[in-house]
Amino acid sequence: MEEGFVRFMRKWYYFVGVGLALLATMFAVFFPALAVVMIVIVLVAAGFLLYYYYKYDILKKEKNPIRKVPKPLMRVEDVQAESSVMPDLDEMAKVAAQGAPTIKRHMIEGSGMDMVERYFPLGEILFPISFIADRERAKYQEGSFDVGEPVCLWHTTSVWFSASGPTDKVQYMVHCSKCPSPKGIQKSLEDTKKIVELVSVTTLREGKMQMLDETLMDAVKRGTGELPG
């Protein structure tokens, strides 16, 4: 209640003063005998408001004292050690991939780096890939590349790998819940992801991959040959 009263007086003090002055004038015109009494009442009210305001400010300062705590001094070795620590870009990429679009766009605030999300077509499957890059300068950030779980090129649903046969002649298959039959592939899921990462990173380093976000529909069109790339 105290804060509301003080807030009201700070905002409307001019109109409160004008109102009191008009009230005193009315008494002076229509009730001359009470003019002196009214002036005394106005002065007392003004004094009360001033006292109340300063009392509130004093109590507020006592409740919220400003204490300047001196920061401990650091040694030169400690400063150099902190400044030489590199950020964990892989962890930043994972956190950004799980966050909102605003977090993805400004993952490294003020550096011009953004999270870029694309797809890598391989056979009849698509691998979601993400990395950090400066879009304007077409500069790729080393160590930020991440490969997601693959989806079917034709149905855009998740696929899974299976293995069969002896150890020296293992046969890998890719399964889709909507495809009529599984499709053969030469490598396991882990090895295929490594191949996707190697080819994609090499393409980024050579400047052959556009550093723009790509929708799943565009990736499907590229995979089926409707779009170049």
Secondary structure by P-SEA (a helix, b strand, c coil): caaaaaaaaaacaaaaaaaaaaaaaaaaaccccaaaaaaaaaaaaaaaaaaaaaaaaaaaaaabbbbbcccccccaaaaaaaaacccaaaaaaaaaaaccccccccccccccbbbbbbccccccbbbbbbbbbcccccccccccccccbbbbcccccbbbbbbbccccbbbbbbbbccccbbbbbcccaaaaaaaaaaaaaaaaaacccccccccaaaaaaaaaccccc
